Amino acid sequence: MKPITLSIAAVERDTGLSKDTLRVWERRYGYPLPERDAVGERAYPLDQVEKLRIVKRLLDGGHRPGRVVALSVAELQRLSDSMPATQRLAPALAPDLHGYLAVLREHDVVGLRRMLSQAQMRLGLGRFVSDVLSPLNTLVGETWMRGQIEIFEEHAYTESVQVVLRQAIANLPDAALQDRPRVLLSTLPGEPHGLGLLMAEAMLAIEGARCLSLGVQTPVWDLVLAAQAHHSDIVALSFTGCMNPNAVTAGLAELRAKLPGEVEVWAGGLAPVLHRRPVAGVQAVSSFNDLPGRIARWRVR
């Protein structure tokens, strides 16, 4: 029986690694090593696809391709298991957080959304974002990185959080909104993750900011045009660490140069480069809890 293989398009969908990346790695690192199908197209054996999944997890955790692509699956798994926690969980919250994870593993999406909604109503939107979602996102991300949940389970979690957050934002009273500041939210091209963006929108909306989210991966010039069209006071961007650090700093510098000086640029998320290599004129936001104070200071200015 002929072994099962996947096309390059299927590998791109399955792993999140682009076709161009796969081709570059093949030339530069000698891996992956696809076979060729009857018409000469690349065909990837399943064992190579599984290794690429682990490599992608490590890249999302901050490792560089040149270090990890050549490692064996066993070495990759050990490296993944040894990665330190990116955020320490409060002991009092940890049991509750693992309860969410247990429901997710049971594939009870309705139950997961019910738990999230109940926590949001019990704690209020601000504390729900800072005390539950921030550490829970870390827990889910680390569990996925170690291969203990599947990609579809992580996606189900992300979609559930988005549903709950959008509903909570929609239920905020209109009277709480103020005319200013007007905040435009998005991510730069190459940053496909939008959950942090939505969490930031929730925290900003609580403070009365008028938010407009463009979703993810908006080109720099379109951000400039949108900020102009909507008379934005702040352009807020979210990063998870999956983008190349040079692309992060270059994109922020380009955006800052093209926006009027009175429009502030805020950048937050888990990308270490935001704090290691700050971009002139860009405010690096350390956590969601920083946002209320920043809004207050903006209004004073």
C-alpha positions in Angstrom: 0.0 0.0 0.0 1.4 3.4 -1.0 2.1 5.7 1.9 -0.2 8.7 2.3 1.3 12.0 1.3 0.0 15.6 1.4 0.4 18.3 -1.2 2.2 21.5 -0.4 -1.1 23.4 -0.2 -2.4 20.8 2.3 0.8 21.1 4.4 0.4 24.9 4.4 -3.1 24.6 5.8 -2.2 21.9 8.3 0.9 23.4 9.8 0.5 27.2 9.2 3.9 27.3 7.4 3.6 29.1 4.1 4.5 27.4 0.8 7.4 29.9 0.3 8.7 29.0 3.8 8.6 25.3 3.0 10.5 25.8 -0.3 13.1 28.0 1.3 13.8 25.5 4.1 14.1 22.7 1.5 16.9 24.7 -0.2 18.5 26.2 2.9 18.3 23.4 5.5 17.6 20.3 3.4 14.3 19.7 5.1 11.6 18.9 4.5 12.4 16.4 1.8 9.2 16.0 -0.2 8.6 13.2 -2.7 7.2 13.9 -6.1 3.8 12.8 -7.3 2.8 11.6 -10.8 2.8 15.1 -12.2 6.0 16.2 -10.5 4.4 18.2 -7.7 5.8 18.1 -4.1 4.2 15.3 -1.9 5.0 15.3 1.8 4.9 12.1 3.9 2.9 12.3 7.1 6.0 11.9 9.3 7.5 15.0 7.8 4.2 16.9 8.3 4.1 15.9 12.0 7.7 17.2 12.5 6.8 20.4 10.8 3.9 20.9 13.2 6.3 20.6 16.2 8.7 23.0 14.5 5.9 25.5 14.0 5.1 25.4 17.7 8.7 26.1 18.6 8.8 29.0 16.1 5.7 30.5 17.7 7.5 30.2 21.1 10.4 32.3 19.8 12.9 29.7 18.4 14.6 30.4 15.1 14.4 28.0 12.1 18.1 27.5 11.7 18.3 26.1 15.2 15.3 23.7 15.1 14.6 22.5 11.6 17.6 20.1 11.5 16.7 18.4 14.9 15.0 15.0 15.2 11.4 14.7 16.3 12.6 13.4 19.7 14.9 16.4 20.1 12.2 18.8 19.1 9.7 17.3 21.5 12.3 17.5 24.4 13.0 21.1 23.5 9.2 21.9 23.4 8.7 20.2 26.8 11.5 22.2 28.4 10.3 25.6 27.3 9.6 27.8 30.3 6.2 29.2 31.1 5.8 32.6 29.5 3.5 33.8 32.3 3.3 32.5 35.8 -0.2 31.4 36.8 -1.7 32.6 40.1 -2.0 29.5 42.3 -5.6 30.4 43.3 -6.6 30.6 39.6 -4.8 27.6 38.3 -7.4 24.9 39.2 -10.2 26.9 37.6 -8.1 27.4 34.5 -7.4 23.7 34.2 -11.2 23.2 34.4 -11.6 25.1 31.2 -8.9 23.0 29.6 -10.6 19.8 30.7 -13.9 20.9 29.0 -12.0 21.8 25.9 -10.4 18.3 25.7 -13.9 16.8 26.1 -14.8 18.8 22.9 -17.7 20.4 24.8 -17.6 23.7 23.0 -21.1 24.7 24.3 -19.9 24.0 27.9 -16.7 25.9 27.4 -18.6 29.0 26.1 -21.0 28.7 29.0 -18.1 28.6 31.5 -16.4 31.6 29.9 -19.7 33.6 29.8 -20.4 32.9 33.4 -16.9 34.0 34.4 -17.3 37.2 32.4 -20.6 38.0 34.1 -19.3 37.1 37.5 -16.1 39.1 37.3 -16.9 41.9 34.9 -15.3 42.3 31.5 -12.1 43.9 32.7 -11.2 41.3 35.3 -12.3 38.6 33.0 -9.8 39.7 30.4 -6.9 40.3 32.9 -7.5 37.5 35.5 -8.9 34.7 33.4 -8.2 35.1 29.7 -4.6 36.3 29.9 -3.4 33.4 32.0 -5.8 30.9 30.3 -4.4 31.9 26.8 -0.9 31.1 28.1 -2.0 27.8 29.5 -3.8 26.8 26.3 -0.8 28.0 24.2 1.7 26.0 26.2 -0.5 22.9 26.2 -0.7 23.1 22.4 3.0 23.8 22.0 3.8 20.6 23.9 1.5 18.7 21.6 -1.1 17.9 24.4 -4.0 19.4 22.5 -4.6 19.4 18.7 -4.7 22.4 16.5 -8.5 22.1 16.0 -8.9 22.2 19.8 -6.8 25.3 20.1 -8.9 26.9 17.3 -12.1 25.9 19.0 -10.9 27.6 22.2 -9.9 30.8 20.3 -13.3 31.0 18.5 -15.2 30.4 21.8 -13.3 33.3 23.5 -14.0 35.5 20.5 -17.7 34.8 20.6 -17.9 35.6 24.3 -15.8 38.8 24.0 -17.7 40.1 21.1 -21.0 39.6 22.9 -19.7 41.2 26.0 -18.4 44.3 24.1 -21.7 44.6 22.2 -23.6 44.6 25.6 -21.6 47.5 27.0 -23.9 50.5 27.5 -23.7 53.2 24.8 -23.7 55.8 27.5 -20.3 54.6 28.6 -18.7 55.5 25.3 -17.0 58.9 24.9 -16.2 60.7 21.6 -12.5 60.4 22.2 -10.1 58.8 21.9 -10.9 57.0 18.7 -8.8 53.8 18.5 -8.0 51.9 15.3 -7.0 48.3 16.0 -5.3 45.7 13.8 -2.2 43.6 13.2 0.5 44.0 10.6 0.9 41.7 7.6 2.5 38.4 8.9 0.7 38.5 12.2 -2.4 36.3 11.8 -3.5 36.1 15.5 -6.3 38.4 16.5 -7.3 37.3 20.0 -5.1 39.7 21.8 -6.5 42.5 19.6 -10.0 41.7 20.7 -9.0 41.5 24.4 -7.4 45.0 24.0 -10.6 46.3 22.4 -12.6 45.0 25.3 -10.3 46.8 27.8 -10.4 50.0 25.8 -14.1 49.9 25.4 -14.6 49.7 29.1 -12.7 53.0 29.4 -15.1 54.6 26.9 -12.8 54.6 23.9 -14.5 54.4 20.5 -12.8 51.4 18.9 -12.8 50.3 15.3 -11.1 46.9 14.6 -9.9 46.1 11.0 -9.1 42.5 12.0 -5.7 41.1 11.2 -2.9 41.7 8.7 -3.8 45.2 7.5 -1.1 46.7 5.2 0.7 49.8 6.6 -0.6 52.2 4.0 -4.2 50.9 4.6 -3.8 51.6 8.3 -2.8 55.1 7.5 -5.8 55.6 5.2 -8.1 54.1 7.7 -6.8 56.3 10.5 -7.3 59.4 8.3 -10.8 58.3 7.2 -12.0 57.6 10.8 -10.1 60.5 12.5 -8.3 58.0 14.7 -6.3 59.3 17.7 -4.5 56.0 18.4 -3.5 53.1 16.2 -3.1 50.0 18.4 -1.4 46.9 17.1 -1.1 43.4 18.6 1.8 41.0 18.2 2.2 37.4 19.4 5.9 36.7 18.6 5.4 34.7 15.4 6.6 37.6 13.2 10.3 38.1 12.5 11.6 40.8 14.9 13.0 42.8 12.1 9.7 42.8 10.3 8.0 44.0 13.6 10.3 47.0 14.1 10.4 47.9 10.4 6.6 47.8 10.1 6.2 49.9 13.2 8.8 52.4 12.1 7.1 52.7 8.6 3.7 53.2 10.2 5.0 55.8 12.6 6.7 57.7 9.8 3.5 57.8 7.7 1.0 58.8 10.3 0.6 62.4 11.5 2.5 63.2 14.6 -0.6 63.7 16.7 -1.8 60.1 16.0 -0.2 57.8 18.6 1.0 54.3 17.9 0.6 51.7 20.6 2.0 48.2 20.3 1.4 45.3 22.7 1.6 41.6 23.0 4.1 38.8 23.6 6.8 39.8 21.0 9.9 40.4 23.1 11.3 42.8 20.4 8.7 45.4 21.4 10.7 46.0 24.6 14.2 45.0 23.6 14.3 47.2 20.5 11.8 50.0 21.1 10.8 52.0 18.0 11.0 55.8 18.3 7.5 57.3 18.7 5.8 53.9 19.4 4.4 53.2 22.8 5.1 49.6 23.9 2.2 48.4 26.1 3.3 45.8 28.7 -0.1 44.3 29.6 -3.8 44.7 29.3 -3.9 46.3 32.8 -1.8 49.2 31.4 -4.5 50.3 29.0 -6.9 52.1 31.5 -4.0 54.3 32.7 -2.8 55.0 29.2 -6.3 56.1 28.2 -6.5 58.4 31.2 -3.2 60.0 30.4 -4.2 60.5 26.8 -7.3 62.4 27.9 -5.1 64.6 30.2 -2.8 65.4 27.3 
